[in-house]
């Protein structure tokens, strides 16, 4: 990579790997590196990682950008982050990690969620905009307090995953507002840590880190970290954002007329919000955006892409993934009368139910594997439709759906989305997900652009528009009425089966 001009690095700290993008002033990704790390599951329902692995892998990725992609350290002007949300990192008075991080997909905290509801009731939703769910950070804090008192006694501060990596780069501890709302310890209306929640639930306010905006300057790279990576100490570091906020920035979700539909392991429907008083009664999550004084709401399908990867691993292990997805074209709208509900690890929204499980409904002897593939693709999108209907019930007039992640890689699946949503669907020409959003935050922080909206004009470009096909829309509306009954009809049965499994 010769004659390199100035670049920023977008560090996307995911659940299985870190990806670091180098992006120039034109919004072109000039180089990227990815390094994986392990997930630890010491018990059923537990999901943990070593924070040191995040630092080691991020460092290795930056080293490779310099050594293998020949980035000049002096050209790397800024760094910012997208981070996996909600993960709990506990630090002692010397800022040493006290235990493995408890991740967003850890489900051990159901008793703590019930305790929050018992103590605070609706007041909790009024303060945070969210219901207490297992994924959030606060229930994890309470779990450590109750189950590991010796660790709790040593806790001086908590941060989230990307904040810990930023601390190791700059020596400064802080948390940006988009990740802070995801802890459910922040008062979303005042933008401050909630004294009420801390006092009522016995969390010392002193352990909450300083708050910063996503585009705020966090510090320069320290001499120690510069020596480890090859960076220079002139490289500036900026706050960054939660992965969903960063993904929304990278997808150009900058106004209320667009909704993002993201299919990763989990699935997210996300909408930009201007008004902090918008109240979804905790059914949808409500968070601070990476944009100063702006917000976003989102609903989560826990097993979106995971449903498809589970199906492939179980029923089509020898088939190429793209080929398997494309085979759904052999089926029909409605998968020849077959419905799939993607609740295979429980569900978050609109049904906060850890015990619900998935179903294939309508199986008969004529169905082929491609019908099941089509049913899985459609079922994931029907679950997204459930979330979009909440917006429609609140009077939202969004015009376009921006598809990112796995659902944006298949023309067939993009058309299914347009038909089920009954809205035009677009994908990105050069999708880089939350990593691009992180790069945009760094570029804006550096002053390359006056605002992230200006940055998006250069960095974000949309591809083909998939318009709804009228006859498919009509068919899917009829099928959706059946799909919508599946949760209530199977809830009791799957709960009983889960109870039986636990008793074994």
ROVEX-184800 format. One record per residue (C-alpha): residue number from 0; residue in three letters; x, y, z. Coordinates in steps of 0.2 Angstrom, whole numbers, plus 5000, padded with zeros to 4 digits. Example, Ala and Ser with C-alpha at 12.3 -4.5 7.8 and 13.67 -1.06 7.14 Angstrom:
! ROVEX-184800
(node 0, "Ala", (5062, 4978, 5039))
(node 1, "Ser", (5068, 4995, 5036))
END
This chain:
! ROVEX-184800
(node 0, "Unk", (5000, 5000, 5000))
(node 1, "Unk", (5011, 5014, 4994))
(node 2, "Unk", (5009, 5033, 4994))
(node 3, "Unk", (4996, 5031, 5008))
(node 4, "Unk", (4987, 5047, 5013))
(node 5, "Unk", (4980, 5051, 5030))
(node 6, "Unk", (4968, 5037, 5037))
(node 7, "Unk", (4958, 5033, 5052))
(node 8, "Unk", (4956, 5016, 5061))
(node 9, "Unk", (4939, 5009, 5065))
(node 10, "Unk", (4941, 4996, 5078))
(node 11, "Unk", (4925, 4984, 5078))
(node 12, "Unk", (4927, 4974, 5094))
(node 13, "Unk", (4914, 4959, 5091))
(node 14, "Unk", (4910, 4944, 5101))
(node 15, "Unk", (4921, 4932, 5091))
(node 16, "Unk", (4934, 4943, 5083))
(node 17, "Unk", (4940, 4961, 5082))
(node 18, "Unk", (4941, 4969, 5064))
(node 19, "Unk", (4951, 4985, 5062))
(node 20, "Unk", (4947, 4995, 5046))
(node 21, "Unk", (4959, 5008, 5039))
(node 22, "Unk", (4949, 5021, 5030))
(node 23, "Unk", (4955, 5037, 5020))
(node 24, "Unk", (4946, 5054, 5018))
(node 25, "Unk", (4936, 5048, 5003))
(node 26, "Unk", (4928, 5034, 5014))
(node 27, "Unk", (4938, 5020, 5005))
(node 28, "Unk", (4943, 5005, 5015))
(node 29, "Unk", (4962, 5004, 5011))
(node 30, "Unk", (4966, 4990, 5022))
(node 31, "Unk", (4958, 4979, 5035))
(node 32, "Unk", (4964, 4965, 5048))
(node 33, "Unk", (4954, 4953, 5059))
(node 34, "Unk", (4960, 4943, 5074))
(node 35, "Unk", (4949, 4931, 5083))
(node 36, "Unk", (4948, 4926, 5101))
(node 37, "Unk", (4939, 4913, 5112))
(node 38, "Unk", (4922, 4913, 5120))
(node 39, "Unk", (4922, 4904, 5137))
(node 40, "Unk", (4906, 4895, 5143))
(node 41, "Unk", (4911, 4887, 5160))
(node 42, "Unk", (4892, 4883, 5163))
(node 43, "Unk", (4876, 4882, 5153))
(node 44, "Unk", (4870, 4900, 5151))
(node 45, "Unk", (4887, 4908, 5155))
(node 46, "Unk", (4897, 4918, 5142))
(node 47, "Unk", (4913, 4926, 5146))
(node 48, "Unk", (4929, 4932, 5139))
(node 49, "Unk", (4946, 4938, 5145))
(node 50, "Unk", (4948, 4957, 5142))
(node 51, "Unk", (4967, 4954, 5139))
(node 52, "Unk", (4962, 4944, 5123))
(node 53, "Unk", (4953, 4959, 5116))
(node 54, "Unk", (4969, 4970, 5119))
(node 55, "Unk", (4981, 4957, 5112))
(node 56, "Unk", (4970, 4954, 5097))
(node 57, "Unk", (4967, 4973, 5093))
(node 58, "Unk", (4986, 4976, 5095))
(node 59, "Unk", (4990, 4961, 5083))
(node 60, "Unk", (4978, 4968, 5070))
(node 61, "Unk", (4986, 4985, 5071))
(node 62, "Unk", (5003, 4978, 5070))
(node 63, "Unk", (4998, 4968, 5054))
(node 64, "Unk", (4991, 4984, 5046))
(node 65, "Unk", (5007, 4992, 5048))
(node 66, "Unk", (5019, 4977, 5044))
(node 67, "Unk", (5008, 4968, 5031))
(node 68, "Unk", (4998, 4982, 5023))
(node 69, "Unk", (5012, 4995, 5025))
(node 70, "Unk", (5002, 5008, 5033))
(node 71, "Unk", (5014, 5022, 5039))
(node 72, "Unk", (5011, 5025, 5057))
(node 73, "Unk", (5012, 5044, 5055))
(node 74, "Unk", (4997, 5043, 5042))
(node 75, "Unk", (4986, 5035, 5056))
(node 76, "Unk", (4978, 5051, 5062))
(node 77, "Unk", (4964, 5044, 5073))
(node 78, "Unk", (4956, 5029, 5081))
(node 79, "Unk", (4939, 5025, 5087))
(node 80, "Unk", (4928, 5010, 5091))
(node 81, "Unk", (4913, 5000, 5090))
(node 82, "Unk", (4910, 4988, 5104))
(node 83, "Unk", (4900, 4973, 5109))
(node 84, "Unk", (4887, 4980, 5121))
(node 85, "Unk", (4883, 4977, 5139))
(node 86, "Unk", (4898, 4966, 5144))
(node 87, "Unk", (4904, 4969, 5161))
(node 88, "Unk", (4923, 4972, 5165))
(node 89, "Unk", (4927, 4975, 5183))
(node 90, "Unk", (4943, 4984, 5188))
(node 91, "Unk", (4951, 4986, 5205))
(node 92, "Unk", (4959, 5002, 5212))
(node 93, "Unk", (4974, 4999, 5201))
(node 94, "Unk", (4963, 4997, 5186))
(node 95, "Unk", (4968, 4978, 5185))
(node 96, "Unk", (4954, 4966, 5179))
(node 97, "Unk", (4946, 4957, 5193))
(node 98, "Unk", (4937, 4943, 5184))
(node 99, "Unk", (4933, 4937, 5166))
(node 100, "Unk", (4920, 4949, 5157))
(node 101, "Unk", (4902, 4943, 5158))
(node 102, "Unk", (4895, 4946, 5140))
(node 103, "Unk", (4879, 4952, 5132))
(node 104, "Unk", (4873, 4934, 5128))
(node 105, "Unk", (4876, 4928, 5146))
(node 106, "Unk", (4859, 4923, 5154))
(node 107, "Unk", (4863, 4919, 5172))
(node 108, "Unk", (4855, 4935, 5179))
(node 109, "Unk", (4836, 4931, 5178))
(node 110, "Unk", (4835, 4932, 5197))
(node 111, "Unk", (4843, 4949, 5197))
(node 112, "Unk", (4831, 4955, 5184))
(node 113, "Unk", (4816, 4949, 5194))
(node 114, "Unk", (4824, 4958, 5209))
(node 115, "Unk", (4825, 4975, 5199))
(node 116, "Unk", (4807, 4973, 5194))
(node 117, "Unk", (4802, 4969, 5212))
(node 118, "Unk", (4811, 4984, 5219))
(node 119, "Unk", (4808, 4997, 5206))
(node 120, "Unk", (4793, 4992, 5195))
(node 121, "Unk", (4788, 5004, 5182))
(node 122, "Unk", (4800, 5017, 5189))
(node 123, "Unk", (4815, 5008, 5181))
(node 124, "Unk", (4807, 5009, 5164))
(node 125, "Unk", (4803, 5028, 5166))
(node 126, "Unk", (4822, 5031, 5171))
(node 127, "Unk", (4831, 5020, 5158))
(node 128, "Unk", (4818, 5018, 5144))
(node 129, "Unk", (4821, 4999, 5146))
(node 130, "Unk", (4815, 4984, 5155))
(node 131, "Unk", (4828, 4975, 5165))
(node 132, "Unk", (4834, 4960, 5154))
(node 133, "Unk", (4847, 4947, 5156))
(node 134, "Unk", (4859, 4955, 5143))
(node 135, "Unk", (4861, 4972, 5151))
(node 136, "Unk", (4875, 4977, 5162))
(node 137, "Unk", (4866, 4981, 5179))
(node 138, "Unk", (4860, 4963, 5182))
(node 139, "Unk", (4877, 4957, 5179))
(node 140, "Unk", (4884, 4969, 5193))
(node 141, "Unk", (4870, 4963, 5205))
(node 142, "Unk", (4875, 4945, 5201))
(node 143, "Unk", (4893, 4948, 5206))
(node 144, "Unk", (4888, 4958, 5221))
(node 145, "Unk", (4877, 4943, 5227))
(node 146, "Unk", (4888, 4928, 5221))
(node 147, "Unk", (4906, 4935, 5222))
(node 148, "Unk", (4907, 4946, 5237))
(node 149, "Unk", (4926, 4946, 5237))
(node 150, "Unk", (4927, 4952, 5219))
(node 151, "Unk", (4913, 4965, 5223))
(node 152, "Unk", (4923, 4972, 5238))
(node 153, "Unk", (4938, 4975, 5227))
(node 154, "Unk", (4928, 4984, 5213))
(node 155, "Unk", (4933, 5002, 5210))
(node 156, "Unk", (4926, 5004, 5193))
(node 157, "Unk", (4917, 4995, 5179))
(node 158, "Unk", (4918, 4998, 5160))
(node 159, "Unk", (4912, 4989, 5144))
(node 160, "Unk", (4923, 4980, 5132))
(node 161, "Unk", (4928, 4994, 5120))
(node 162, "Unk", (4931, 5006, 5135))
(node 163, "Unk", (4943, 4994, 5142))
(node 164, "Unk", (4953, 4993, 5125))
(node 165, "Unk", (4952, 5012, 5124))
(node 166, "Unk", (4959, 5013, 5142))
(node 167, "Unk", (4974, 5002, 5137))
(node 168, "Unk", (4977, 5013, 5122))
(node 169, "Unk", (4976, 5030, 5131))
(node 170, "Unk", (4977, 5027, 5150))
(node 171, "Unk", (4960, 5036, 5152))
(node 172, "Unk", (4944, 5028, 5159))
(node 173, "Unk", (4928, 5033, 5152))
(node 174, "Unk", (4911, 5027, 5144))
(node 175, "Unk", (4902, 5035, 5130))
(node 176, "Unk", (4883, 5038, 5131))
(node 177, "Unk", (4878, 5025, 5119))
(node 178, "Unk", (4886, 5011, 5129))
(node 179, "Unk", (4881, 5019, 5145))
(node 180, "Unk", (4862, 5018, 5141))
(node 181, "Unk", (4865, 5000, 5138))
(node 182, "Unk", (4870, 4997, 5156))
(node 183, "Unk", (4853, 5002, 5161))
(node 184, "Unk", (4861, 5013, 5175))
(node 185, "Unk", (4859, 5029, 5165))
(node 186, "Unk", (4845, 5041, 5167))
(node 187, "Unk", (4841, 5043, 5148))
(node 188, "Unk", (4832, 5060, 5151))
(node 189, "Unk", (4846, 5069, 5161))
(node 190, "Unk", (4861, 5060, 5153))
(node 191, "Unk", (4868, 5056, 5171))
(node 192, "Unk", (4871, 5040, 5181))
(node 193, "Unk", (4855, 5037, 5190))
(node 194, "Unk", (4857, 5040, 5209))
(node 195, "Unk", (4839, 5033, 5212))
(node 196, "Unk", (4844, 5016, 5204))
(node 197, "Unk", (4861, 5015, 5212))
(node 198, "Unk", (4853, 5019, 5229))
(node 199, "Unk", (4839, 5007, 5228))
(node 200, "Unk", (4849, 4993, 5221))
(node 201, "Unk", (4865, 4995, 5232))
(node 202, "Unk", (4877, 5000, 5218))
(node 203, "Unk", (4890, 5013, 5223))
(node 204, "Unk", (4889, 5027, 5211))
(node 205, "Unk", (4908, 5029, 5213))
(node 206, "Unk", (4911, 5014, 5202))
(node 207, "Unk", (4902, 5022, 5187))
(node 208, "Unk", (4915, 5029, 5175))
(node 209, "Unk", (4916, 5046, 5168))
(node 210, "Unk", (4904, 5049, 5153))
(node 211, "Unk", (4909, 5056, 5136))
(node 212, "Unk", (4901, 5059, 5119))
(node 213, "Unk", (4906, 5047, 5105))
(node 214, "Unk", (4916, 5060, 5095))
(node 215, "Unk", (4924, 5067, 5111))
(node 216, "Unk", (4943, 5066, 5111))
(node 217, "Unk", (4949, 5053, 5123))
(node 218, "Unk", (4967, 5055, 5123))
(node 219, "Unk", (4983, 5051, 5113))
(node 220, "Unk", (4990, 5034, 5111))
(node 221, "Unk", (5002, 5032, 5126))
(node 222, "Unk", (5020, 5029, 5123))
(node 223, "Unk", (5019, 5011, 5130))
(node 224, "Unk", (5005, 5007, 5118))
(node 225, "Unk", (5014, 5015, 5103))
(node 226, "Unk", (5029, 5005, 5107))
(node 227, "Unk", (5018, 4989, 5107))
(node 228, "Unk", (5009, 4992, 5091))
(node 229, "Unk", (5021, 5003, 5080))
(node 230, "Unk", (5009, 5018, 5081))
(node 231, "Unk", (5015, 5036, 5085))
(node 232, "Unk", (5010, 5045, 5101))
(node 233, "Unk", (5002, 5059, 5089))
(node 234, "Unk", (4988, 5047, 5085))
(node 235, "Unk", (4972, 5054, 5093))
(node 236, "Unk", (4959, 5042, 5100))
(node 237, "Unk", (4940, 5046, 5101))
(node 238, "Unk", (4926, 5039, 5112))
(node 239, "Unk", (4917, 5027, 5100))
(node 240, "Unk", (4900, 5019, 5102))
(node 241, "Unk", (4890, 5003, 5106))
(node 242, "Unk", (4890, 4992, 5091))
(node 243, "Unk", (4872, 4995, 5086))
(node 244, "Unk", (4874, 5014, 5087))
(node 245, "Unk", (4890, 5012, 5077))
(node 246, "Unk", (4882, 5001, 5064))
(node 247, "Unk", (4868, 5014, 5062))
(node 248, "Unk", (4881, 5027, 5059))
(node 249, "Unk", (4889, 5016, 5046))
(node 250, "Unk", (4873, 5012, 5038))
(node 251, "Unk", (4868, 5031, 5037))
(node 252, "Unk", (4853, 5030, 5049))
(node 253, "Unk", (4854, 5049, 5052))
(node 254, "Unk", (4835, 5053, 5051))
(node 255, "Unk", (4818, 5046, 5056))
(node 256, "Unk", (4813, 5041, 5039))
(node 257, "Unk", (4825, 5026, 5038))
(node 258, "Unk", (4825, 5010, 5049))
(node 259, "Unk", (4840, 4998, 5049))
(node 260, "Unk", (4837, 4979, 5048))
(node 261, "Unk", (4853, 4970, 5054))
(node 262, "Unk", (4855, 4951, 5053))
(node 263, "Unk", (4870, 4945, 5062))
(node 264, "Unk", (4870, 4931, 5075))
(node 265, "Unk", (4856, 4941, 5083))
(node 266, "Unk", (4845, 4952, 5073))
(node 267, "Unk", (4841, 4971, 5076))
(node 268, "Unk", (4828, 4983, 5070))
(node 269, "Unk", (4834, 5000, 5074))
(node 270, "Unk", (4827, 5017, 5072))
(node 271, "Unk", (4834, 5035, 5074))
(node 272, "Unk", (4825, 5045, 5087))
(node 273, "Unk", (4825, 5064, 5091))
(node 274, "Unk", (4814, 5064, 5106))
(node 275, "Unk", (4821, 5057, 5123))
(node 276, "Unk", (4803, 5056, 5130))
(node 277, "Unk", (4797, 5043, 5117))
(node 278, "Unk", (4790, 5029, 5127))
(node 279, "Unk", (4790, 5011, 5120))
(node 280, "Unk", (4787, 5005, 5138))
(node 281, "Unk", (4802, 4995, 5138))
(node 282, "Unk", (4796, 4983, 5124))
(node 283, "Unk", (4810, 4991, 5113))
(node 284, "Unk", (4826, 4996, 5120))
(node 285, "Unk", (4829, 5015, 5120))
(node 286, "Unk", (4847, 5021, 5119))
(node 287, "Unk", (4858, 5036, 5117))
(node 288, "Unk", (4865, 5037, 5099))
(node 289, "Unk", (4883, 5041, 5093))
(node 290, "Unk", (4876, 5058, 5088))
(node 291, "Unk", (4876, 5071, 5102))
(node 292, "Unk", (4859, 5073, 5110))
(node 293, "Unk", (4851, 5060, 5098))
(node 294, "Unk", (4844, 5043, 5102))
(node 295, "Unk", (4839, 5027, 5094))
(node 296, "Unk", (4827, 5013, 5098))
(node 297, "Unk", (4829, 4995, 5094))
(node 298, "Unk", (4821, 4978, 5095))
(node 299, "Unk", (4831, 4962, 5096))
(node 300, "Unk", (4828, 4945, 5089))
(node 301, "Unk", (4840, 4934, 5098))
(node 302, "Unk", (4843, 4921, 5085))
(node 303, "Unk", (4842, 4928, 5068))
(node 304, "Unk", (4857, 4923, 5058))
(node 305, "Unk", (4860, 4910, 5071))
(node 306, "Unk", (4844, 4901, 5066))
(node 307, "Unk", (4851, 4900, 5048))
(node 308, "Unk", (4868, 4894, 5054))
(node 309, "Unk", (4860, 4882, 5066))
(node 310, "Unk", (4849, 4875, 5052))
(node 311, "Unk", (4864, 4873, 5040))
(node 312, "Unk", (4875, 4865, 5053))
(node 313, "Unk", (4862, 4852, 5058))
(node 314, "Unk", (4853, 4849, 5041))
(node 315, "Unk", (4865, 4854, 5027))
(node 316, "Unk", (4883, 4853, 5033))
(node 317, "Unk", (4890, 4849, 5017))
(node 318, "Unk", (4881, 4862, 5007))
(node 319, "Unk", (4889, 4879, 5003))
(node 320, "Unk", (4880, 4893, 5013))
(node 321, "Unk", (4876, 4904, 4998))
(node 322, "Unk", (4870, 4889, 4988))
(node 323, "Unk", (4859, 4884, 5003))
(node 324, "Unk", (4851, 4901, 5004))
(node 325, "Unk", (4849, 4902, 4985))
(node 326, "Unk", (4839, 4885, 4986))
(node 327, "Unk", (4825, 4894, 4994))
(node 328, "Unk", (4820, 4901, 4977))
(node 329, "Unk", (4814, 4884, 4972))
(node 330, "Unk", (4801, 4885, 4986))
(node 331, "Unk", (4786, 4898, 4986))
(node 332, "Unk", (4781, 4913, 4995))
(node 333, "Unk", (4776, 4906, 5012))
(node 334, "Unk", (4787, 4891, 5009))
(node 335, "Unk", (4773, 4880, 5003))
(node 336, "Unk", (4763, 4882, 5019))
(node 337, "Unk", (4778, 4880, 5031))
(node 338, "Unk", (4781, 4893, 5045))
(node 339, "Unk", (4797, 4894, 5056))
(node 340, "Unk", (4798, 4904, 5072))
(node 341, "Unk", (4816, 4909, 5076))
(node 342, "Unk", (4815, 4907, 5095))
(node 343, "Unk", (4828, 4894, 5097))
(node 344, "Unk", (4838, 4902, 5111))
(node 345, "Unk", (4823, 4912, 5118))
(node 346, "Unk", (4817, 4929, 5113))
(node 347, "Unk", (4820, 4947, 5118))
(node 348, "Unk", (4807, 4958, 5108))
(node 349, "Unk", (4793, 4960, 5107))
(node 350, "Unk", (4792, 4944, 5119))
(node 351, "Unk", (4804, 4945, 5133))
(node 352, "Unk", (4804, 4926, 5136))
(node 353, "Unk", (4819, 4916, 5140))
(node 354, "Unk", (4809, 4899, 5139))
(node 355, "Unk", (4801, 4901, 5122))
(node 356, "Unk", (4808, 4890, 5109))
(node 357, "Unk", (4807, 4889, 5090))
(node 358, "Unk", (4795, 4879, 5079))
(node 359, "Unk", (4792, 4873, 5062))
(node 360, "Unk", (4773, 4873, 5059))
(node 361, "Unk", (4764, 4865, 5045))
(node 362, "Unk", (4776, 4851, 5040))
(node 363, "Unk", (4769, 4838, 5028))
(node 364, "Unk", (4777, 4824, 5018))
(node 365, "Unk", (4779, 4835, 5002))
(node 366, "Unk", (4791, 4847, 5010))
(node 367, "Unk", (4809, 4848, 5003))
(node 368, "Unk", (4824, 4855, 5012))
(node 369, "Unk", (4823, 4871, 5001))
(node 370, "Unk", (4805, 4874, 5009))
(node 371, "Unk", (4813, 4873, 5026))
(node 372, "Unk", (4827, 4885, 5021))
(node 373, "Unk", (4814, 4897, 5014))
(node 374, "Unk", (4804, 4895, 5030))
(node 375, "Unk", (4819, 4900, 5041))
(node 376, "Unk", (4823, 4915, 5030))
(node 377, "Unk", (4804, 4921, 5031))
(node 378, "Unk", (4803, 4917, 5049))
(node 379, "Unk", (4817, 4928, 5054))
(node 380, "Unk", (4810, 4943, 5044))
(node 381, "Unk", (4792, 4940, 5051))
(node 382, "Unk", (4801, 4942, 5068))
(node 383, "Unk", (4807, 4959, 5062))
(node 384, "Unk", (4790, 4963, 5056))
(node 385, "Unk", (4784, 4961, 5074))
(node 386, "Unk", (4796, 4975, 5079))
(node 387, "Unk", (4792, 4986, 5064))
(node 388, "Unk", (4773, 4985, 5069))
(node 389, "Unk", (4777, 4993, 5086))
(node 390, "Unk", (4784, 5008, 5077))
(node 391, "Unk", (4769, 5009, 5065))
(node 392, "Unk", (4758, 5008, 5081))
(node 393, "Unk", (4767, 5023, 5088))
(node 394, "Unk", (4764, 5033, 5072))
(node 395, "Unk", (4782, 5032, 5064))
(node 396, "Unk", (4782, 5036, 5046))
(node 397, "Unk", (4798, 5028, 5040))
(node 398, "Unk", (4800, 5026, 5021))
(node 399, "Unk", (4815, 5015, 5018))
(node 400, "Unk", (4823, 4999, 5026))
(node 401, "Unk", (4842, 4998, 5026))
(node 402, "Unk", (4847, 4980, 5026))
(node 403, "Unk", (4865, 4976, 5033))
(node 404, "Unk", (4873, 4960, 5039))
(node 405, "Unk", (4869, 4942, 5032))
(node 406, "Unk", (4852, 4948, 5026))
(node 407, "Unk", (4860, 4960, 5014))
(node 408, "Unk", (4870, 4947, 5005))
(node 409, "Unk", (4856, 4938, 4996))
(node 410, "Unk", (4846, 4946, 4983))
(node 411, "Unk", (4832, 4933, 4987))
(node 412, "Unk", (4832, 4938, 5005))
(node 413, "Unk", (4832, 4956, 5001))
(node 414, "Unk", (4816, 4954, 4991))
(node 415, "Unk", (4808, 4944, 5005))
(node 416, "Unk", (4812, 4958, 5016))
(node 417, "Unk", (4804, 4971, 5005))
(node 418, "Unk", (4789, 4960, 5002))
(node 419, "Unk", (4786, 4956, 5021))
(node 420, "Unk", (4790, 4974, 5027))
(node 421, "Unk", (4780, 4982, 5012))
(node 422, "Unk", (4793, 4995, 5011))
(node 423, "Unk", (4808, 4998, 4999))
(node 424, "Unk", (4824, 4989, 5005))
(node 425, "Unk", (4841, 4995, 5001))
(node 426, "Unk", (4858, 4988, 5005))
(node 427, "Unk", (4875, 4997, 5006))
(node 428, "Unk", (4887, 4997, 4991))
(node 429, "Unk", (4902, 4994, 5003))
(node 430, "Unk", (4896, 4987, 5019))
(node 431, "Unk", (4908, 4987, 5033))
(node 432, "Unk", (4896, 4987, 5047))
(node 433, "Unk", (4900, 4995, 5064))
(node 434, "Unk", (4918, 4996, 5059))
(node 435, "Unk", (4914, 5010, 5046))
(node 436, "Unk", (4904, 5019, 5059))
(node 437, "Unk", (4919, 5019, 5071))
(node 438, "Unk", (4929, 5026, 5057))
(node 439, "Unk", (4916, 5039, 5054))
(node 440, "Unk", (4917, 5044, 5072))
(node 441, "Unk", (4936, 5046, 5072))
(node 442, "Unk", (4935, 5056, 5055))
(node 443, "Unk", (4922, 5068, 5063))
(node 444, "Unk", (4932, 5069, 5079))
(node 445, "Unk", (4947, 5074, 5069))
(node 446, "Unk", (4938, 5088, 5060))
(node 447, "Unk", (4939, 5080, 5043))
(node 448, "Unk", (4920, 5084, 5043))
(node 449, "Unk", (4909, 5096, 5052))
(node 450, "Unk", (4897, 5083, 5057))
(node 451, "Unk", (4894, 5064, 5055))
(node 452, "Unk", (4880, 5069, 5044))
(node 453, "Unk", (4892, 5077, 5032))
(node 454, "Unk", (4904, 5062, 5034))
(node 455, "Unk", (4890, 5051, 5029))
(node 456, "Unk", (4888, 5060, 5012))
(node 457, "Unk", (4906, 5055, 5008))
(node 458, "Unk", (4907, 5038, 5017))
(node 459, "Unk", (4889, 5030, 5015))
(node 460, "Unk", (4883, 5024, 4998))
(node 461, "Unk", (4867, 5013, 4994))
(node 462, "Unk", (4865, 5000, 4981))
(node 463, "Unk", (4850, 4993, 4972))
(node 464, "Unk", (4833, 4997, 4979))
(node 465, "Unk", (4821, 4982, 4981))
(node 466, "Unk", (4803, 4987, 4979))
(node 467, "Unk", (4789, 4977, 4987))
(node 468, "Unk", (4780, 4966, 4974))
(node 469, "Unk", (4761, 4968, 4977))
(node 470, "Unk", (4755, 4950, 4975))
(node 471, "Unk", (4769, 4944, 4987))
(node 472, "Unk", (4764, 4958, 5000))
(node 473, "Unk", (4746, 4952, 5000))
(node 474, "Unk", (4751, 4934, 5002))
(node 475, "Unk", (4764, 4938, 5016))
(node 476, "Unk", (4751, 4948, 5025))
(node 477, "Unk", (4740, 4933, 5026))
(node 478, "Unk", (4754, 4922, 5032))
(node 479, "Unk", (4759, 4935, 5045))
(node 480, "Unk", (4742, 4933, 5053))
(node 481, "Unk", (4746, 4915, 5056))
(node 482, "Unk", (4764, 4918, 5061))
(node 483, "Unk", (4758, 4931, 5074))
(node 484, "Unk", (4748, 4917, 5083))
(node 485, "Unk", (4763, 4906, 5085))
(node 486, "Unk", (4770, 4913, 5100))
(node 487, "Unk", (4755, 4913, 5111))
(node 488, "Unk", (4750, 4895, 5105))
(node 489, "Unk", (4767, 4888, 5108))
(node 490, "Unk", (4772, 4897, 5124))
(node 491, "Unk", (4765, 4885, 5136))
(node 492, "Unk", (4771, 4870, 5127))
(node 493, "Unk", (4789, 4875, 5125))
(node 494, "Unk", (4790, 4881, 5143))
(node 495, "Unk", (4784, 4864, 5149))
(node 496, "Unk", (4797, 4856, 5138))
(node 497, "Unk", (4811, 4867, 5145))
(node 498, "Unk", (4805, 4863, 5163))
(node 499, "Unk", (4806, 4844, 5158))
(node 500, "Unk", (4824, 4847, 5152))
(node 501, "Unk", (4830, 4856, 5167))
(node 502, "Unk", (4823, 4842, 5178))
(node 503, "Unk", (4832, 4828, 5169))
END
